[in-house]
Each structure stands twice: as C-alpha cells, then as structure tokens.
Amino acid sequence: MVGAGVLSLPYAMAHMGWGLGITVMILLWVITLYMLWQMVEMHEMVPGGKRLDRYHELGQEAFGEKLALWIVVPQQLLVEVGTCIVYMVTGGKSIKKVHETFCPECMQIKTSYWIMVFASVNFVLAQLPNFNSIFAISLGAAVMSLTYSFIAWGASIKKGITPDVSYNVKMKSTSDGVLNFFSALGDVAFAYAGHNVVLEIQATMPSTAEKPSKVPMWKGCIWAYNGVVICYFPVAFVGYYMFGNMVDDNILITLEHPAWFFVIANLFVVIHVVGGYQVFAMPVFDMIETYLVTRLNFSPFFTLRVISRTLFVGITMLIGIRILFFGSLLGFLGGFAFAPTLYFFPCIIWLKIKKPRKYGLSWTINWICIVIGVLIMTLSPIGALRNIIVLAKNYKFFS
C-alpha cells in the first residue's frame, strides 16, 4: 500500500493548505479503506465456491462477460501500466540523485540513461513467473517504503523549520491555485493506490468454507492501513510544517543534506520501486500471456514469457524517458487512472451485485463515494495536464 506517492504528499499539502489538506488526507484514507473492505468481501461472494481472482472477473460478475472487459480491463491496465511508468521515472531519478551526491564533480549523466539502468534490473526480475515468486522482492519493497517514509519526516524534523516559512497556498492567481489544488487531489489519490492488485493477491491464499481467505486478507489490509497512517500522515504534515510552500514535489529533493542520509533514503526508494514495479506489472503479464495463449494460440513456453515481458518493460522505459514530470504525472494518473478503479468502480459493482436497500446506509455511503470518485477523476487530470503542458514548454524530450 505504501508507495513512492508518499514523497509528493507535502507538495500536495502546499497546494491545499492545512484545512483542506488534512480533510482530503483523512477523507481519502477512510474511503479507500472502505473500498478495500468491499473488494475483499466480494472475492468469494458467488455461491458454489467460485472465487473472483481478477478485477475483470469481478466486473464480469456485475456487468456481464463482454461489457466488463470494455469497462474494467482498459482502466485496470491504465492504472498498472501508469504506475510502472511512474516507478521507472522515480527509480531513474533516485539513482541519478545518488550518483550526483556521491560524486558532485563527476560528469553529469542524463536522466534517460539512469532510467535505462533502472529498467535493466526489471528486465531480469520480470521473468519471475507469478506473485508467489516475488514474495521476497515485495517484502523488501515494503520494508524500504516504511524506512524511507520515516527518514523523510525524521530528517525534516532534524532539519527544522525553514526560516521565513510560509503556509499560504502556493499560487500565482486564483485560477492557478484552483488548478494546482485539482492536481494535488490527484497526488493524494495516487498515494492511496494498491487496490488494483488486491484480488490477485487474495487469490494466492487458500480458502475453505470454514476458513475463507477474506479473514486473513482483511487482517493484512488493516495492518497495511496502519502502515499508511504511520507513513503518510507524518510525511505530509511534518514535511509541510517544516518547509511550507517551498517544498519540492519529491520531499527527498528538499532534504539534500546531510548527503549520506540523502543517499541512503534514495537507495531505499530505488529498492522499493523495483519491487513495486513487479507487483503492478504481474497482472499485466498475466493478461498479455493469457491473451497470447488462449486467443492467438501461442505455446506457453519460456520464450513467450521472455519476449512479451521484455517488450513491456521496454515500452514503459521509453514512455518514462519521455515524461519526467514526477509531481504532475502522479496528479494526472491519480485522477484519470486511479479514481475509477479505486474510488467508485467497487461501489458500482457492490450496488449491482449486493443490491442494498435504496436510501439505506450502504446505498447512501456507496453513492457518496461514487460522487467523490467521479469528481476526483474529472478535476485532477485537468490541473495535472495543465502543469505538464506548462513544464513541457521548456523541456527537451529524451534529454
């Protein structure tokens, strides 16, 4: 649950201010935990012991076999591919920061090349066959994300409050402030990612009528969301309190000193996004290989896995090289890609399958979440895309 999006939360706070920032952070935490509970519950909701092991299978149960593939699958792919692209950019930039800090007098190497270095690791790890095989990588990534989150807010406290700190919302005009707020909503929405692979993870758990998988899965979700509180809230609030509206879109960039501390934190980020990349890429690999074998009649050999997965990693690398705007990219994907599958698809599916009493508590809560999710999906990409366009004016692609 805890991903690289945590590093942009102080920056998001700078565009929202204390009141709106705290409200948005808590509100989206509550909503996404509720979405998570619904998905865990719906994994085994079909009579007869059928398990809905993929997000699109859950959609098919609600919308029908063909329609769901057009509604759910493109959105899910957008989330998973988009996250992989963000992690490419994050990993490459973090390696570059480590190099520049260790050797400031060395020749500057383009970010594009560091993204290629990061991609080379994923070319190899992508050949691991399934979720169970990446357990150690996923565990290491989780430990690293917890560690660099603690480093981010701990180092902020050690550095102290910036002289002449200002908590005024960062904006050049009213319209600029509103659009930046929209983008910040997407940053926070992206930070609460992870739901797209919940069913795939739950599918790896044994389940019987006496001991359904939803019991241990929900316990794991509670632990994960305790981790979210421990990591996200201190990073967002402490980082904003110490640096105000002068904080960078990645708080580790603001914390460049002491150098050795900065290097360690960025190395932890690299390790984390390597694991995160594999977790989000695995369902995509599964979809690609299933399509090639069942629809195009390819033989399910090791060669097929190597070629298809290598191509996928290569494509996300090339897109990452072209789009290097960390904060705005998070805002765009958080709204356009994550909001549907994270904030309102589970509610629509719940209403469709469970059919709760109209105007009852469950019905009302789900409709409130749907409205909030649609607003995030509509507004966040507008602000983020505008920021990307502004930044791209002075940007040379493949630089």
C-alpha positions in Angstrom: 0.0 0.0 0.0 2.8 2.4 0.8 4.3 3.6 -2.4 6.5 6.3 -3.9 3.5 8.6 -4.0 4.1 9.4 -0.3 7.0 11.5 -1.3 4.8 14.0 -3.1 2.3 14.5 -0.2 4.0 17.6 1.4 3.9 19.2 -2.1 0.2 18.4 -2.3 -0.3 20.0 1.1 1.4 23.1 -0.2 -1.3 23.4 -2.8 -4.2 22.7 -0.5 -3.2 24.3 2.8 -3.8 23.0 6.3 -7.6 22.8 6.4 -8.3 21.3 3.0 -5.1 19.2 3.1 -5.9 17.4 6.4 -9.5 16.9 5.3 -8.6 15.4 2.0 -5.9 13.1 3.5 -8.3 11.7 6.1 -11.3 11.5 3.9 -9.5 9.6 1.1 -7.9 7.3 3.7 -11.4 6.4 5.0 -12.9 6.0 1.5 -10.1 3.8 0.2 -10.2 1.5 3.3 -13.9 1.1 2.7 -13.2 0.2 -1.0 -10.6 -2.3 0.2 -13.1 -4.0 2.5 -15.7 -4.2 -0.3 -13.2 -5.8 -2.7 -12.1 -8.4 -0.1 -15.7 -9.2 0.7 -16.6 -9.6 -3.0 -13.8 -12.0 -3.7 -15.9 -15.0 -2.6 -19.4 -13.7 -2.9 -20.6 -16.1 -5.6 -22.5 -19.2 -4.3 -20.9 -22.5 -5.1 -17.3 -21.7 -4.1 -16.4 -19.6 -7.1 -13.6 -17.2 -6.4 -13.2 -13.9 -8.3 -9.4 -13.9 -8.6 -9.1 -10.9 -11.0 -10.5 -7.4 -11.1 -12.1 -8.1 -14.5 -13.7 -11.2 -13.2 -15.4 -9.1 -10.5 -16.5 -6.7 -13.2 -17.9 -9.6 -15.3 -20.0 -10.8 -12.4 -21.6 -7.3 -12.3 -21.7 -6.1 -15.9 -21.6 -9.3 -17.9 -18.8 -11.2 -19.6 -18.2 -8.9 -22.6 -19.2 -5.5 -21.3 -16.9 -5.8 -18.3 -13.9 -6.3 -20.5 -14.5 -3.0 -22.1 -15.3 -1.2 -18.8 -12.8 -2.7 -16.3 -9.8 -4.0 -18.3 -8.7 -0.8 -20.1 -9.0 1.1 -16.8 -7.1 -1.5 -14.9 -4.4 -1.6 -17.5 -4.1 2.2 -17.4 -3.5 2.0 -13.6 -1.0 -0.8 -13.7 0.9 0.5 -16.8 0.8 4.1 -15.5 2.2 3.0 -12.1 5.0 1.1 -13.8 5.9 4.3 -15.8 5.9 6.4 -12.7 8.2 3.9 -11.0 10.5 4.0 -14.0 10.8 7.7 -13.6 11.1 7.6 -9.8 13.8 4.8 -9.9 15.9 6.5 -12.6 15.8 9.9 -10.9 16.6 8.4 -7.5 19.7 6.6 -8.9 20.8 9.9 -10.6 20.5 11.7 -7.3 22.6 9.1 -5.5 25.3 9.4 -8.2 25.3 13.2 -8.2 25.5 13.3 -4.4 28.4 10.7 -4.2 30.3 12.4 -7.0 29.4 16.0 -7.5 32.5 16.7 -9.6 31.8 13.8 -12.0 30.3 14.4 -15.5 26.6 14.8 -15.4 24.7 11.8 -16.9 21.3 12.2 -18.5 18.3 11.1 -16.5 17.3 9.0 -19.6 20.4 6.8 -19.1 19.6 6.3 -15.4 16.1 5.2 -16.3 17.7 2.6 -18.6 19.9 1.4 -15.7 16.8 1.0 -13.5 14.9 -0.8 -16.4 17.8 -3.3 -16.8 17.1 -4.6 -13.3 13.4 -5.0 -14.2 14.2 -6.8 -17.4 15.7 -9.6 -15.3 13.1 -9.7 -12.4 10.2 -9.6 -14.9 11.0 -13.2 -15.8 9.8 -14.4 -12.3 6.6 -16.4 -13.1 4.0 -15.3 -10.5 3.1 -13.4 -7.4 4.3 -16.1 -5.0 7.8 -16.0 -6.7 8.2 -12.2 -6.0 7.4 -12.6 -2.2 10.9 -11.7 -1.1 11.1 -8.7 -3.5 7.7 -7.5 -2.4 8.7 -7.8 1.3 11.9 -6.0 0.7 10.0 -3.2 -1.1 7.5 -2.9 1.8 10.4 -2.6 4.3 12.1 0.0 2.2 8.9 2.1 1.8 8.4 2.2 5.6 12.1 3.1 6.1 12.3 6.0 3.6 9.0 7.4 4.9 10.5 7.5 8.4 13.6 9.1 7.0 11.6 11.7 5.2 9.7 13.0 8.2 12.5 12.3 10.7 15.1 14.2 8.7 12.5 17.0 8.2 12.3 17.4 12.0 16.1 17.3 12.3 16.5 20.0 9.7 14.0 22.2 11.5 11.5 24.8 10.3 12.7 26.8 7.3 13.4 30.5 8.0 10.5 32.7 6.9 8.4 29.6 6.3 5.0 30.4 4.7 1.9 28.2 4.7 0.0 30.3 2.2 -1.3 28.2 -0.6 1.2 28.2 -3.5 -0.4 30.1 -6.4 0.2 32.9 -8.9 -3.5 33.7 -9.3 -6.9 32.3 -8.2 -7.2 30.1 -11.3 -3.6 28.9 -10.8 -4.5 28.0 -7.2 -7.6 26.1 -8.2 -5.9 24.1 -10.9 -3.0 23.3 -8.6 -5.5 22.1 -6.0 -7.0 19.8 -8.6 -3.6 18.4 -9.4 -2.9 17.9 -5.6 -6.1 15.9 -5.3 -4.6 13.5 -7.9 -1.3 13.3 -6.0 -3.2 12.2 -2.8 -5.4 9.8 -4.8 -2.3 8.2 -6.4 -0.7 7.8 -3.0 -3.6 5.6 -1.8 -3.0 3.1 -4.7 -2.8 -0.6 -4.4 -6.4 -1.8 -4.7 -5.9 -3.0 -8.3 -3.9 -6.0 -7.3 -5.9 -6.9 -4.1 -7.9 -9.7 -5.7 -4.8 -11.1 -7.4 -3.0 -11.2 -4.0 -6.0 -12.7 -2.3 -6.2 -15.4 -5.0 -2.8 -16.8 -3.7 -4.4 -17.6 -0.3 -6.0 -21.0 0.4 -9.8 -20.7 1.2 -12.4 -23.1 2.5 -16.0 -22.6 3.8 -14.7 -22.9 7.4 -11.7 -20.6 6.8 -12.4 -18.2 4.0 -9.5 -16.2 2.6 -11.2 -12.9 3.4 -10.4 -13.3 7.1 -6.6 -13.3 6.9 -6.8 -10.9 3.9 -8.7 -8.3 5.9 -6.3 -8.6 8.8 -3.5 -7.9 6.3 -5.4 -4.9 4.9 -5.8 -3.5 8.5 -2.0 -3.9 9.1 -1.3 -2.2 5.7 -3.6 0.7 6.5 -2.0 1.1 9.9 1.3 1.4 7.9 -0.3 4.0 5.7 -1.2 6.1 8.8 2.3 5.8 10.2 3.9 6.7 6.9 1.6 9.1 5.1 0.4 11.5 7.7 3.7 12.3 9.3 5.4 12.8 5.9 2.6 15.0 4.7 2.1 17.1 7.8 5.7 17.3 9.2 7.1 17.9 5.7 4.7 20.7 5.1 5.1 22.2 8.6 8.9 22.3 8.2 9.2 23.6 4.7 5.8 25.2 4.0 5.0 26.1 0.4 8.7 25.9 -0.6 8.8 22.1 -0.5 9.7 20.2 -3.7 7.4 17.7 -5.5 9.6 15.0 -4.0 10.5 15.8 -0.4 13.8 13.9 -0.6 15.0 16.5 -3.0 14.3 19.2 -0.4 16.3 17.1 2.1 19.6 17.1 0.3 21.7 17.4 3.5 23.3 15.6 5.2 24.5 13.9 2.0 24.9 10.3 3.3 21.4 10.4 4.7 20.0 11.6 1.4 21.9 8.8 -0.4 20.5 6.1 1.9 17.0 7.4 1.5 17.2 7.4 -2.3 18.7 3.9 -2.4 15.7 2.7 -0.3 13.4 4.4 -2.8 15.1 2.5 -5.7 14.8 -0.8 -3.9 11.1 -0.1 -3.2 10.1 0.9 -6.7 11.9 -2.2 -8.1 9.6 -4.3 -6.0 6.6 -2.1 -6.7 7.2 -2.3 -10.4 7.0 -6.1 -10.3 3.8 -6.1 -8.2 1.9 -3.8 -10.6 3.4 -5.4 -13.7 2.5 -9.0 -12.7 -1.3 -8.7 -13.5 -0.4 -7.1 -16.9 2.0 -10.0 -17.7 -0.8 -12.4 -16.8 -3.3 -10.7 -19.1 -0.8 -10.5 -22.0 0.3 -14.1 -21.8 -3.3 -15.4 -21.3 -4.4 -13.5 -24.4 -1.4 -14.8 -26.5 -2.0 -18.4 -25.5 -5.9 -18.5 -25.5 -6.7 -16.2 -28.4 -3.6 -16.3 -30.6 -2.7 -19.9 -29.9 0.9 -19.3 -28.9 2.5 -22.1 -27.0 3.0 -21.2 -23.3 6.8 -21.7 -23.4 9.5 -19.8 -21.5 10.4 -18.0 -24.7 6.9 -16.4 -24.9 7.4 -15.1 -21.3 10.8 -13.6 -22.1 9.7 -11.8 -25.3 6.4 -10.4 -24.0 7.7 -9.3 -20.6 10.8 -7.8 -22.1 8.8 -5.8 -24.6 6.5 -4.5 -21.8 9.4 -3.3 -19.7 11.0 -1.7 -22.7 7.8 0.2 -23.6 7.3 1.5 -20.1 11.0 2.6 -20.1 10.7 4.6 -23.3 7.5 6.3 -22.1 9.2 7.1 -18.8 12.1 8.7 -20.6 9.7 11.0 -22.5 7.7 12.1 -19.4 9.8 13.1 -16.5 7.4 15.3 -14.5 7.1 13.4 -11.2 4.5 15.5 -9.4 2.2 16.3 -12.3 2.4 12.8 -13.6 1.2 11.5 -10.2 -1.6 14.0 -10.2 -2.7 13.0 -13.7 -2.6 9.3 -13.1 -4.1 9.6 -9.7 -7.2 11.2 -11.1 -7.6 9.8 -14.6 -6.4 6.3 -14.0 -6.8 5.5 -10.3 -10.0 7.2 -9.4 -12.4 4.8 -11.3 -10.9 1.5 -10.1 -10.0 2.8 -6.7 -12.8 5.2 -5.7 -16.1 4.2 -7.5 -15.9 1.0 -9.6 -16.0 -1.1 -6.4 -19.1 0.9 -5.2 -20.9 0.4 -8.5 -20.1 -3.3 -8.5 -21.3 -3.6 -4.9 -24.6 -1.9 -5.7 -25.0 -4.0 -8.8 -24.4 -7.4 -7.1 -25.4 -6.8 -3.5 -28.4 -4.6 -4.3 -28.6 -2.9 -0.9 -31.9 -1.2 0.2 -32.4 2.1 -1.6 -31.6 5.1 0.6 -30.2 2.7 3.3 -26.8 3.2 4.9 -24.9 1.0 2.5 -26.6 2.5 -0.6 -26.0 6.1 0.6 -22.4 5.6 1.5 -21.6 4.0 -1.8 -23.3 6.8 -3.8 -21.4 9.4 -1.8 -18.1 7.6 -2.6 -19.1 7.4 -6.3 -19.8 11.2 -6.5 -16.4 11.9 -4.8 -14.6 9.5 -7.1 -16.1 11.0 -10.2 -15.1 14.5 -9.1 -11.5 13.4 -8.5 -11.4 11.6 -11.9 -12.8 14.8 -13.6 -10.9 17.5 -11.8 -7.5 16.1 -11.1 -6.4 15.4 -14.7 -7.3 19.0 -15.7 -4.9 20.5 -13.2 -2.2 18.0 -13.7 -2.3 18.1 -17.5 -2.1 21.9 -17.4 1.0 21.7 -15.2 2.6 19.1 -17.6 1.9 21.4 -20.6 3.4 24.4 -18.8 6.5 22.4 -17.8 6.8 20.8 -21.3 7.3 24.2 -22.9 10.9 24.3 -21.8 11.6 20.6 -21.9 13.6 18.7 -24.5 12.4 15.2 -24.9 14.9 12.4 -24.4 17.1 14.9 -22.6 
